[in-house]
Amino acid sequence: MSYVSREDLAPGLRMAALDRYVIFFRVLDGTVRIERVLHGARNLPMLFGTDSDASPAD
């Protein structure tokens, strides 16, 4: 089974969908590290700080 690479959000990040949620993880030295579990309707680029349209917080 393969999982979607999300290098656009963070280096080495992969994604798996489960119902309405997405699980973001990395595999490091044979160990799976869960980074975040988020609802699929969230603005993912904004949450990972990669949204070029988002204005910086004052």
N, C-alpha and C positions, 0 to 999 in steps of 0.2 A: 504494500500500500504506500502511495506517495502522498506528500502533503505540499500545499502551495507555498512556494517561496515568497516571502515578503521583504526582500532586500530593499525595496523602495521605502520601507518604514524604518528598518534597522538592520545592520549587518548580521547575517546568519539567522534571521528570524524566519520561522515557518508558521503556517496557520492551518488549523483543523476546525471544521464547522460541526457543531452539535446542537441540533434543534435551532433555536434563535440566537445562539451564542457562538462566538468564535474564540478559540483557544490559541494564544500565541506562545510559541515555545522555541527553544534552541536545543540542539544536541551538542554537548560539550564532552569530549573524551568518552563517548559512549553513554553518557548520562543525559536524560531529558530534563531540561529546566523549564518549568512553566513560568512565563514572564507575565502574562495577563490573561484574564478571562473577561470578555466584554460582550455586551448585547450587540447583535449584528447591525442594529439601526444607528449606532453611534458613528460620529465623524472620525474615522480611524486616523487619517493623516493629521488632523488637529490634535488628537490625543497623544500621538507619537512625536509631535513637534515637527512634522514635515509638511504641513499645509502652507503653501506659498501665498495663499490668499488671505490667511489669518493675520490680523494686525496684532502687534505685540501688546501685551497687557501693560497698562500704565501703573 
